[in-house]
């Protein structure tokens, strides 16, 4: 057990190196093979311990950026909760290993684990899904066919087939069984690479020129609330400067402009100076500006919104962030925690009001363009983008404020997730960040242009609009539901086989209980 636990924890650490800032994605199958081998042949309780060790090794390293930015307690709590899911899967894995086709069963269970922990508890944490780590590999085009869930399934299946091959190679299996294990691994790899030679392409729906404004955060750059007026003024200045360059023929005229999340960190409908700044910028550039604003929602709540601000008609359509961050933008169980005084301490003291989740399903219409909006962490969730695309979105925008993480690897991790979403949806993505990183990403995941951190900059690009939906939108949801069903069925079947084996029924002579053929 000690050796298994140590190997599992090291494999988890190695898996974190598959993501930014190291980004060696080819480590993933080997890490998953180690997960399978170390949980094999154990009882469920021991499998939980080994799986937990893997989760601790992976997640505590993967989101270490929370410690210096939000605080060590938040990092320890969130990483610990997420690690538990890998432990629970380890317990389930000990049962699924009893099934003859255990690599497939276990791969589906992995997807079930990823999707559950990505949405629960308190909206979950989707960072670290396998599908987010393949953007710079030949497997990336498969995102448009299979979605993030499907690519996670493929990567997990490859890793577990590799484990099956290693078991066959070192065991007493017949030669044809070893050949079958090798052939299965080669066949799945070959099929997974087919999209690389036949990428999915959507129908073009025209073009638009868009500007992403990165105004920069005053001061040290890691606190958007330190100088709210200065933050908005930076975005006003950058937009007015763009207008001057357009007038001088030095930059193309955009059809609309995107400001980042928190570019107005105070309600523009109540603060006259903030609203005047927005109007000044919109009047100067002469086109709609998609503003990122914190808007009051009564005495106890706030909204994080993208507001289409027209130079003539003013504020129009709005998108409200769907997935506020627990203990970062709202405090779950506030009523229970307030009597203890904990909500008045540290980071929680900066959240006097809870942020309310949005439910908009229709894309925003900005300068005639149906635009799917995502605010910051929304980009890592499946639901918001999918429903807006199904309702006709032809372009994606990400309004983000990563200022709290500006000195950490979170910036590049989120940008990589955004690149994966561009491939998955088959659309251009325009990213506007307060102080890093803004840019434009093509439907194949390539970066058309991007800014540097902690700078004031504007990216202006003409992009193609696309209509329709990639298969990924439907397939990803089907696989999520299928993974739940197969995990329950597979676990029940394995328990039944174990009970029959203990009764001496159906156990092959000379084989351990639960060993597959």
FILUM-963701 format. One record per residue (C-alpha): residue number from 1; x, z, y. Coordinates in Angstrom, 3 decimals, decimal comma. Example, Ala and Ser with C-alpha at 12.3 -4.5 7.8 and 13.67 -1.06 7.14 Angstrom:
<rs>
(r 1; (12,300; 7,800; -4,500))
(r 2; (13,670; 7,140; -1,060))
</rs>
This chain:
<rs>
(r 1; (0,000; 0,000; 0,000))
(r 2; (2,802; 0,811; 2,408))
(r 3; (4,399; -2,591; 1,848))
(r 4; (1,080; -4,412; 2,143))
(r 5; (0,201; -2,569; 5,353))
(r 6; (3,572; -3,322; 6,900))
(r 7; (3,388; -7,025; 5,983))
(r 8; (-0,167; -7,255; 7,309))
(r 9; (0,752; -5,664; 10,641))
(r 10; (3,744; -7,990; 11,039))
(r 11; (1,533; -10,976; 10,196))
(r 12; (-0,887; -9,821; 12,897))
(r 13; (1,911; -9,633; 15,453))
(r 14; (3,056; -13,107; 14,393))
(r 15; (-0,491; -14,428; 14,915))
(r 16; (-0,358; -13,262; 18,539))
(r 17; (2,638; -15,588; 18,998))
(r 18; (0,346; -18,547; 18,214))
(r 19; (-1,251; -18,063; 21,651))
(r 20; (0,085; -18,076; 25,169))
(r 21; (2,719; -17,310; 26,366))
(r 22; (4,606; -18,217; 23,140))
(r 23; (1,972; -20,669; 21,841))
(r 24; (3,432; -21,597; 18,448))
(r 25; (0,111; -22,559; 16,882))
(r 26; (1,661; -23,580; 13,562))
(r 27; (2,110; -19,889; 12,722))
(r 28; (-1,629; -19,459; 12,209))
(r 29; (-2,008; -20,682; 8,593))
(r 30; (0,972; -18,606; 7,451))
(r 31; (-0,403; -15,472; 9,119))
(r 32; (-3,787; -16,010; 7,498))
(r 33; (-2,134; -16,579; 4,129))
(r 34; (-0,453; -13,194; 4,551))
(r 35; (-3,818; -11,635; 5,400))
(r 36; (-5,311; -13,005; 2,193))
(r 37; (-2,400; -11,988; -0,024))
(r 38; (-2,182; -8,452; 1,339))
(r 39; (-5,911; -7,769; 0,892))
(r 40; (-6,108; -9,259; -2,609))
(r 41; (-6,523; -6,999; -5,616))
(r 42; (-7,463; -3,892; -3,622))
(r 43; (-10,526; -1,718; -3,450))
(r 44; (-12,650; -2,094; -0,334))
(r 45; (-11,308; 1,085; 1,292))
(r 46; (-7,709; -0,020; 0,897))
(r 47; (-8,623; -3,526; 2,076))
(r 48; (-10,023; -2,008; 5,251))
(r 49; (-6,733; -0,228; 5,933))
(r 50; (-4,669; -3,384; 5,391))
(r 51; (-7,040; -5,525; 7,443))
(r 52; (-6,990; -2,934; 10,206))
(r 53; (-3,189; -3,031; 10,250))
(r 54; (-3,380; -6,800; 10,704))
(r 55; (-5,900; -6,397; 13,535))
(r 56; (-3,807; -3,770; 15,283))
(r 57; (-0,705; -5,945; 15,064))
(r 58; (-2,582; -8,945; 16,436))
(r 59; (-4,932; -7,646; 19,066))
(r 60; (-2,819; -4,954; 20,652))
(r 61; (-0,180; -7,587; 21,364))
(r 62; (-2,587; -10,427; 22,186))
(r 63; (-4,371; -8,597; 25,008))
(r 64; (-1,511; -6,365; 26,128))
(r 65; (-2,101; -7,874; 29,582))
(r 66; (-4,929; -5,359; 29,976))
(r 67; (-2,539; -2,406; 30,044))
(r 68; (-0,613; -3,139; 33,255))
(r 69; (-3,608; -4,724; 34,998))
(r 70; (-6,672; -2,647; 34,048))
(r 71; (-4,980; 0,378; 32,499))
(r 72; (-3,691; 1,637; 29,161))
(r 73; (-6,914; 3,479; 28,204))
(r 74; (-8,991; 0,298; 28,552))
(r 75; (-6,395; -1,705; 26,603))
(r 76; (-6,248; 0,855; 23,789))
(r 77; (-10,032; 1,127; 23,582))
(r 78; (-10,784; -2,601; 23,573))
(r 79; (-7,915; -3,593; 21,278))
(r 80; (-8,856; -0,760; 18,918))
(r 81; (-12,483; -1,880; 18,730))
(r 82; (-11,483; -5,488; 18,078))
(r 83; (-8,960; -4,437; 15,415))
(r 84; (-11,768; -2,700; 13,532))
(r 85; (-13,404; -6,064; 12,859))
(r 86; (-10,286; -7,276; 11,032))
(r 87; (-10,420; -4,067; 9,012))
(r 88; (-14,054; -4,625; 8,076))
(r 89; (-13,229; -8,178; 7,050))
(r 90; (-10,378; -6,789; 4,926))
(r 91; (-12,889; -4,650; 3,040))
(r 92; (-15,163; -7,662; 2,508))
(r 93; (-12,166; -9,808; 1,497))
(r 94; (-11,437; -7,554; -1,474))
(r 95; (-14,855; -8,502; -2,827))
(r 96; (-14,738; -12,208; -1,962))
(r 97; (-11,434; -12,530; -3,837))
(r 98; (-13,460; -12,106; -7,035))
(r 99; (-15,111; -15,489; -6,509))
(r 100; (-13,581; -18,654; -7,969))
(r 101; (-13,638; -20,484; -4,622))
(r 102; (-12,534; -17,461; -2,606))
(r 103; (-10,536; -19,421; 0,042))
(r 104; (-13,755; -21,089; 1,222))
(r 105; (-15,815; -17,899; 1,062))
(r 106; (-13,164; -15,955; 2,945))
(r 107; (-12,769; -18,678; 5,591))
(r 108; (-16,504; -18,550; 6,320))
(r 109; (-16,338; -14,754; 6,473))
(r 110; (-13,497; -15,077; 8,995))
(r 111; (-15,728; -17,215; 11,234))
(r 112; (-18,527; -14,656; 10,885))
(r 113; (-16,118; -11,919; 11,957))
(r 114; (-14,867; -13,932; 14,945))
(r 115; (-18,335; -14,767; 16,224))
(r 116; (-19,683; -11,234; 15,802))
(r 117; (-16,772; -9,549; 17,588))
(r 118; (-16,986; -12,209; 20,316))
(r 119; (-20,490; -11,080; 21,285))
(r 120; (-20,780; -7,426; 20,189))
(r 121; (-20,622; -4,648; 21,246))
(r 122; (-21,316; -4,847; 24,999))
(r 123; (-20,999; -8,674; 25,016))
(r 124; (-17,877; -8,562; 22,831))
(r 125; (-14,455; -10,081; 23,417))
(r 126; (-13,931; -13,749; 22,408))
(r 127; (-10,177; -13,836; 23,078))
(r 128; (-8,081; -14,690; 20,007))
(r 129; (-10,405; -17,085; 18,178))
(r 130; (-8,394; -19,468; 16,020))
(r 131; (-10,053; -22,526; 17,573))
(r 132; (-8,633; -21,627; 20,979))
(r 133; (-5,070; -21,869; 19,735))
(r 134; (-4,876; -25,526; 18,645))
(r 135; (-4,962; -27,373; 21,982))
(r 136; (-1,404; -28,670; 21,671))
(r 137; (-1,577; -29,625; 17,988))
(r 138; (-2,861; -32,687; 16,088))
(r 139; (-5,875; -30,589; 15,136))
(r 140; (-7,106; -30,403; 18,752))
(r 141; (-9,353; -33,531; 18,612))
(r 142; (-11,335; -31,848; 15,834))
(r 143; (-12,739; -29,497; 18,481))
(r 144; (-15,038; -32,311; 19,659))
(r 145; (-16,384; -32,770; 16,132))
(r 146; (-16,506; -29,215; 14,819))
(r 147; (-16,434; -26,962; 17,871))
(r 148; (-14,417; -23,793; 18,199))
(r 149; (-16,161; -22,236; 15,200))
(r 150; (-15,494; -25,280; 13,037))
(r 151; (-11,816; -25,440; 13,922))
(r 152; (-11,503; -21,700; 13,287))
(r 153; (-13,011; -22,385; 9,869))
(r 154; (-10,536; -25,189; 9,182))
(r 155; (-7,498; -23,156; 10,234))
(r 156; (-8,650; -20,154; 8,191))
(r 157; (-9,366; -22,378; 5,175))
(r 158; (-5,907; -23,923; 5,402))
(r 159; (-4,317; -20,489; 5,535))
(r 160; (-6,270; -19,200; 2,566))
(r 161; (-5,627; -22,381; 0,557))
(r 162; (-1,931; -21,826; 1,261))
(r 163; (-2,292; -18,312; -0,148))
(r 164; (-4,038; -19,756; -3,220))
(r 165; (-1,168; -22,199; -3,712))
(r 166; (1,407; -19,405; -3,455))
(r 167; (-0,504; -17,371; -6,027))
(r 168; (-0,666; -20,360; -8,366))
(r 169; (3,031; -21,117; -7,929))
(r 170; (4,188; -17,619; -8,811))
(r 171; (1,550; -16,892; -11,465))
(r 172; (0,959; -17,977; -15,010))
(r 173; (-1,641; -20,603; -14,176))
(r 174; (-1,560; -23,926; -15,946))
(r 175; (0,201; -26,834; -14,291))
(r 176; (-3,091; -28,584; -13,532))
(r 177; (-4,323; -25,502; -11,664))
(r 178; (-1,208; -25,491; -9,507))
(r 179; (-1,665; -29,191; -8,809))
(r 180; (-5,296; -28,600; -7,903))
(r 181; (-4,335; -25,889; -5,390))
(r 182; (-1,750; -28,196; -3,792))
(r 183; (-4,147; -31,149; -3,742))
(r 184; (-6,863; -29,066; -2,080))
(r 185; (-4,486; -27,992; 0,666))
(r 186; (-3,341; -31,569; 1,278))
(r 187; (-6,897; -32,937; 1,215))
(r 188; (-8,271; -30,435; 3,736))
(r 189; (-5,301; -31,040; 6,022))
(r 190; (-5,830; -34,796; 5,851))
(r 191; (-9,547; -34,563; 6,612))
(r 192; (-8,906; -32,171; 9,504))
(r 193; (-6,536; -34,689; 11,073))
(r 194; (-8,982; -37,632; 10,967))
(r 195; (-10,274; -36,908; 14,519))
(r 196; (-6,718; -37,359; 15,794))
(r 197; (-6,924; -41,077; 14,947))
(r 198; (-10,641; -41,408; 15,778))
(r 199; (-11,370; -39,090; 18,732))
(r 200; (-14,981; -38,666; 19,770))
(r 201; (-15,891; -40,468; 22,988))
(r 202; (-18,985; -39,951; 25,124))
(r 203; (-20,747; -42,524; 27,284))
(r 204; (-19,492; -42,723; 30,856))
(r 205; (-21,948; -41,866; 33,622))
(r 206; (-19,971; -42,723; 36,737))
(r 207; (-17,273; -41,029; 38,791))
(r 208; (-16,967; -38,315; 41,399))
(r 209; (-14,171; -36,948; 43,538))
(r 210; (-13,905; -33,188; 43,547))
(r 211; (-11,629; -30,688; 45,281))
(r 212; (-10,679; -27,300; 43,783))
(r 213; (-9,601; -24,831; 46,460))
(r 214; (-7,187; -21,996; 45,680))
(r 215; (-7,139; -19,953; 48,860))
(r 216; (-4,795; -17,207; 47,597))
(r 217; (-5,330; -13,442; 47,716))
(r 218; (-3,872; -11,528; 50,677))
(r 219; (-1,212; -8,891; 50,174))
(r 220; (0,285; -8,301; 46,744))
(r 221; (-2,299; -10,648; 45,261))
(r 222; (-3,809; -8,449; 42,552))
(r 223; (-6,810; -6,963; 44,384))
(r 224; (-9,623; -9,141; 45,760))
(r 225; (-11,227; -6,135; 47,440))
(r 226; (-8,158; -5,111; 49,433))
(r 227; (-8,928; -7,594; 52,231))
(r 228; (-12,318; -9,202; 51,701))
(r 229; (-12,430; -10,931; 55,070))
(r 230; (-8,885; -12,258; 54,672))
(r 231; (-9,691; -13,577; 51,189))
(r 232; (-12,656; -15,609; 52,424))
(r 233; (-10,723; -16,768; 55,478))
(r 234; (-7,956; -18,096; 53,230))
(r 235; (-10,474; -20,342; 51,477))
(r 236; (-11,992; -21,396; 54,775))
(r 237; (-8,527; -22,279; 56,136))
(r 238; (-7,597; -24,263; 53,005))
(r 239; (-10,871; -26,232; 53,174))
(r 240; (-10,566; -26,923; 56,900))
(r 241; (-6,990; -28,070; 56,335))
(r 242; (-8,209; -30,404; 53,593))
(r 243; (-10,772; -31,825; 56,023))
(r 244; (-7,999; -32,508; 58,526))
(r 245; (-5,926; -34,296; 55,891))
(r 246; (-8,964; -36,356; 54,861))
(r 247; (-9,526; -37,347; 58,498))
(r 248; (-5,863; -38,342; 58,793))
(r 249; (-6,077; -40,477; 55,662))
(r 250; (-3,672; -38,201; 53,777))
(r 251; (-6,204; -37,112; 51,120))
(r 252; (-9,304; -38,711; 49,579))
(r 253; (-12,732; -37,558; 50,755))
(r 254; (-14,210; -35,325; 48,050))
(r 255; (-17,866; -35,558; 47,098))
(r 256; (-17,940; -31,771; 46,816))
(r 257; (-15,625; -28,762; 46,859))
(r 258; (-15,325; -25,873; 44,396))
(r 259; (-14,311; -22,402; 45,562))
(r 260; (-13,377; -19,731; 43,013))
(r 261; (-15,163; -16,611; 41,878))
(r 262; (-14,874; -13,828; 44,482))
(r 263; (-13,880; -16,273; 47,206))
(r 264; (-16,519; -14,268; 49,072))
(r 265; (-16,343; -10,794; 47,580))
(r 266; (-19,113; -9,606; 49,892))
(r 267; (-22,703; -10,799; 50,093))
(r 268; (-22,755; -13,849; 52,424))
(r 269; (-26,482; -13,366; 52,992))
(r 270; (-25,886; -9,942; 54,516))
(r 271; (-22,442; -10,328; 56,059))
(r 272; (-22,589; -12,606; 59,089))
(r 273; (-18,817; -13,158; 59,317))
(r 274; (-18,575; -14,220; 55,667))
(r 275; (-21,545; -16,605; 56,014))
(r 276; (-20,095; -18,059; 59,208))
(r 277; (-16,825; -18,742; 57,412))
(r 278; (-18,604; -20,637; 54,634))
(r 279; (-20,587; -22,669; 57,153))
(r 280; (-17,423; -23,480; 59,076))
(r 281; (-15,736; -24,783; 55,929))
(r 282; (-18,767; -26,797; 54,802))
(r 283; (-19,228; -28,326; 58,255))
(r 284; (-15,548; -29,277; 58,433))
(r 285; (-15,384; -31,033; 55,063))
(r 286; (-18,927; -32,446; 55,406))
(r 287; (-19,884; -32,080; 51,725))
(r 288; (-21,390; -29,302; 49,569))
(r 289; (-19,159; -26,364; 48,662))
(r 290; (-19,735; -24,469; 45,406))
(r 291; (-19,004; -20,951; 46,648))
(r 292; (-18,119; -18,007; 44,425))
(r 293; (-19,948; -14,991; 45,840))
(r 294; (-20,828; -11,400; 45,064))
(r 295; (-24,501; -11,030; 45,996))
(r 296; (-26,450; -7,777; 46,276))
(r 297; (-29,326; -7,281; 43,844))
(r 298; (-30,984; -4,145; 45,091))
(r 299; (-29,297; -0,791; 45,566))
(r 300; (-27,960; -0,436; 42,012))
(r 301; (-26,965; -3,950; 40,945))
(r 302; (-24,956; -6,978; 42,040))
(r 303; (-24,798; -10,628; 40,981))
(r 304; (-21,701; -12,767; 40,485))
(r 305; (-22,843; -16,209; 41,556))
(r 306; (-21,814; -19,773; 42,148))
(r 307; (-23,860; -20,966; 45,158))
(r 308; (-24,193; -24,609; 46,193))
(r 309; (-23,729; -24,481; 49,983))
(r 310; (-24,737; -27,688; 51,742))
(r 311; (-23,360; -28,394; 55,240))
(r 312; (-26,883; -29,301; 56,431))
(r 313; (-29,375; -27,261; 54,405))
(r 314; (-27,202; -24,238; 53,647))
(r 315; (-27,396; -22,178; 50,439))
(r 316; (-29,198; -23,881; 47,564))
(r 317; (-29,009; -23,706; 43,771))
(r 318; (-27,205; -20,802; 42,133))
(r 319; (-25,559; -20,016; 38,829))
(r 320; (-25,201; -16,339; 37,884))
(r 321; (-22,406; -15,198; 35,584))
(r 322; (-23,781; -14,833; 32,057))
(r 323; (-21,200; -12,457; 30,630))
(r 324; (-20,097; -9,671; 32,992))
(r 325; (-17,166; -7,688; 31,614))
(r 326; (-18,001; -4,264; 30,220))
(r 327; (-16,176; -1,481; 32,085))
(r 328; (-14,806; -4,128; 34,431))
(r 329; (-17,992; -5,355; 36,124))
(r 330; (-20,570; -2,964; 34,731))
(r 331; (-20,563; 0,378; 32,919))
(r 332; (-22,499; 0,450; 29,644))
(r 333; (-24,362; 3,701; 29,024))
(r 334; (-23,861; 4,649; 32,655))
(r 335; (-26,695; 7,190; 32,513))
(r 336; (-24,948; 9,086; 29,725))
(r 337; (-21,497; 8,917; 31,300))
(r 338; (-22,348; 9,855; 34,892))
(r 339; (-23,014; 13,556; 34,160))
(r 340; (-19,492; 13,833; 32,703))
(r 341; (-17,892; 12,616; 35,938))
(r 342; (-15,890; 9,925; 34,146))
(r 343; (-17,548; 7,157; 36,170))
(r 344; (-15,936; 8,588; 39,308))
(r 345; (-12,411; 8,306; 37,952))
(r 346; (-9,825; 5,522; 37,821))
(r 347; (-11,007; 1,950; 37,345))
(r 348; (-14,610; 3,004; 36,736))
(r 349; (-14,816; 4,427; 40,252))
(r 350; (-14,468; 0,837; 41,513))
(r 351; (-17,778; -0,101; 39,807))
(r 352; (-20,449; 1,784; 41,760))
(r 353; (-23,087; -0,815; 40,828))
(r 354; (-23,643; -2,710; 37,594))
(r 355; (-23,415; -6,490; 37,527))
(r 356; (-26,508; -8,189; 36,108))
(r 357; (-26,232; -11,063; 33,600))
(r 358; (-27,566; -14,515; 34,463))
(r 359; (-29,673; -16,719; 32,210))
(r 360; (-29,624; -20,124; 33,943))
(r 361; (-29,937; -22,962; 31,429))
(r 362; (-30,033; -25,965; 33,772))
(r 363; (-26,842; -27,396; 35,269))
(r 364; (-26,351; -27,143; 39,005))
(r 365; (-26,831; -30,374; 40,931))
(r 366; (-23,944; -30,702; 43,382))
(r 367; (-23,757; -33,897; 45,456))
(r 368; (-25,933; -35,551; 42,822))
(r 369; (-23,673; -34,472; 39,933))
(r 370; (-25,177; -32,330; 37,130))
(r 371; (-22,520; -29,625; 36,867))
(r 372; (-22,184; -26,962; 34,162))
(r 373; (-20,752; -23,846; 35,770))
(r 374; (-18,836; -21,017; 34,094))
(r 375; (-17,579; -17,963; 35,934))
(r 376; (-14,302; -16,524; 34,648))
(r 377; (-14,743; -15,087; 31,107))
(r 378; (-17,912; -17,201; 30,652))
(r 379; (-15,606; -20,045; 29,595))
(r 380; (-14,713; -18,201; 26,385))
(r 381; (-18,355; -17,853; 25,287))
(r 382; (-20,304; -20,607; 23,544))
(r 383; (-23,830; -20,175; 24,842))
(r 384; (-23,676; -20,897; 28,570))
(r 385; (-21,847; -24,215; 28,419))
(r 386; (-23,801; -25,459; 25,407))
(r 387; (-27,221; -24,996; 26,989))
(r 388; (-26,176; -26,592; 30,282))
(r 389; (-24,716; -29,598; 28,460))
(r 390; (-27,855; -29,962; 26,376))
(r 391; (-29,768; -30,080; 29,665))
(r 392; (-27,695; -32,911; 31,088))
(r 393; (-24,445; -31,569; 32,576))
(r 394; (-21,874; -34,341; 33,071))
(r 395; (-18,971; -32,263; 34,424))
(r 396; (-17,707; -28,697; 33,928))
(r 397; (-16,495; -26,254; 36,561))
(r 398; (-14,807; -22,892; 36,073))
(r 399; (-14,858; -20,495; 39,001))
(r 400; (-12,450; -17,688; 38,239))
(r 401; (-10,718; -14,773; 39,880))
(r 402; (-7,796; -13,654; 37,741))
(r 403; (-6,172; -11,723; 40,563))
(r 404; (-6,274; -8,471; 38,576))
(r 405; (-4,195; -10,198; 35,886))
(r 406; (-1,997; -12,289; 38,152))
(r 407; (1,254; -10,795; 36,847))
(r 408; (0,257; -11,083; 33,167))
(r 409; (-0,173; -13,670; 30,409))
(r 410; (-3,972; -13,571; 30,720))
(r 411; (-3,771; -16,386; 33,260))
(r 412; (-2,255; -18,876; 30,823))
(r 413; (-4,408; -17,700; 27,921))
(r 414; (-7,594; -18,394; 29,865))
(r 415; (-6,307; -21,772; 31,028))
(r 416; (-5,594; -22,692; 27,387))
(r 417; (-9,145; -21,656; 26,435))
(r 418; (-10,436; -23,890; 29,227))
(r 419; (-8,419; -26,800; 27,855))
(r 420; (-9,997; -26,219; 24,445))
(r 421; (-13,451; -26,317; 26,047))
(r 422; (-12,661; -29,640; 27,710))
(r 423; (-11,894; -31,163; 24,301))
(r 424; (-14,864; -29,506; 22,637))
(r 425; (-17,362; -30,728; 25,249))
(r 426; (-15,738; -34,116; 25,883))
(r 427; (-15,789; -33,601; 29,650))
(r 428; (-13,492; -33,092; 32,589))
(r 429; (-13,160; -29,487; 33,721))
(r 430; (-12,458; -28,473; 37,322))
(r 431; (-10,909; -25,012; 37,633))
(r 432; (-10,878; -23,105; 40,914))
(r 433; (-9,041; -19,754; 40,914))
(r 434; (-8,412; -17,340; 43,746))
(r 435; (-4,640; -17,347; 43,257))
(r 436; (-3,824; -18,980; 39,934))
(r 437; (-4,216; -21,209; 38,047))
(r 438; (-6,481; -23,952; 39,496))
(r 439; (-6,529; -27,541; 38,321))
(r 440; (-8,274; -30,440; 36,619))
(r 441; (-8,312; -30,900; 32,835))
(r 442; (-9,159; -34,175; 31,072))
(r 443; (-11,508; -34,455; 28,065))
(r 444; (-8,528; -34,710; 25,720))
(r 445; (-7,218; -31,352; 26,953))
(r 446; (-4,385; -32,800; 29,015))
(r 447; (-3,751; -31,284; 32,433))
(r 448; (-4,292; -33,835; 35,206))
(r 449; (-3,071; -31,478; 37,917))
(r 450; (-2,625; -27,739; 38,365))
(r 451; (-1,455; -25,264; 40,968))
(r 452; (1,117; -22,497; 40,800))
(r 453; (0,258; -18,827; 40,919))
(r 454; (0,021; -16,895; 44,174))
(r 455; (-0,070; -19,983; 46,368))
(r 456; (-2,612; -21,557; 48,675))
(r 457; (-3,278; -25,040; 47,386))
(r 458; (-5,976; -27,669; 46,907))
(r 459; (-6,335; -30,088; 43,999))
(r 460; (-8,294; -33,301; 44,703))
(r 461; (-9,032; -35,675; 41,832))
(r 462; (-11,454; -38,469; 40,983))
(r 463; (-12,903; -37,769; 37,550))
(r 464; (-15,184; -39,606; 35,146))
(r 465; (-18,605; -38,160; 34,397))
(r 466; (-19,916; -38,211; 30,824))
(r 467; (-23,421; -37,960; 29,393))
(r 468; (-24,570; -36,839; 25,978))
(r 469; (-23,111; -34,166; 23,726))
(r 470; (-20,278; -34,072; 21,227))
(r 471; (-21,148; -33,038; 17,662))
(r 472; (-19,341; -29,773; 18,383))
(r 473; (-22,269; -28,402; 20,370))
(r 474; (-24,619; -28,479; 17,373))
(r 475; (-22,061; -27,976; 14,611))
(r 476; (-20,613; -24,846; 16,186))
(r 477; (-23,966; -23,093; 16,224))
(r 478; (-24,855; -24,195; 12,693))
(r 479; (-21,524; -22,896; 11,398))
(r 480; (-22,052; -19,568; 13,126))
(r 481; (-25,363; -19,036; 11,343))
(r 482; (-24,023; -20,454; 8,081))
(r 483; (-21,051; -18,097; 8,165))
(r 484; (-23,370; -15,090; 8,426))
(r 485; (-25,464; -16,284; 5,506))
(r 486; (-22,550; -17,153; 3,220))
(r 487; (-20,769; -13,875; 3,950))
(r 488; (-23,836; -11,883; 2,941))
(r 489; (-24,473; -14,051; -0,140))
(r 490; (-20,822; -14,101; -1,173))
(r 491; (-20,439; -10,350; -0,811))
(r 492; (-23,618; -9,708; -2,823))
(r 493; (-22,505; -12,141; -5,513))
(r 494; (-19,079; -10,503; -5,732))
(r 495; (-20,662; -7,057; -6,048))
(r 496; (-22,875; -8,365; -8,851))
(r 497; (-19,871; -9,862; -10,657))
(r 498; (-18,016; -6,578; -10,317))
(r 499; (-20,920; -4,642; -11,788))
(r 500; (-21,209; -7,056; -14,707))
(r 501; (-17,451; -6,832; -15,345))
(r 502; (-17,551; -3,049; -15,435))
(r 503; (-20,275; -3,308; -18,051))
(r 504; (-18,046; -5,590; -20,096))
(r 505; (-20,203; -8,661; -19,564))
(r 506; (-18,582; -11,934; -18,571))
(r 507; (-15,015; -10,630; -18,192))
(r 508; (-12,515; -13,116; -19,578))
(r 509; (-10,024; -11,667; -22,112))
(r 510; (-6,630; -10,863; -20,639))
(r 511; (-7,788; -11,032; -16,963))
(r 512; (-8,140; -8,244; -14,478))
(r 513; (-11,609; -7,425; -13,276))
(r 514; (-12,564; -9,787; -10,478))
(r 515; (-9,639; -12,204; -10,954))
(r 516; (-10,659; -15,783; -10,289))
(r 517; (-10,074; -18,613; -12,711))
</rs>
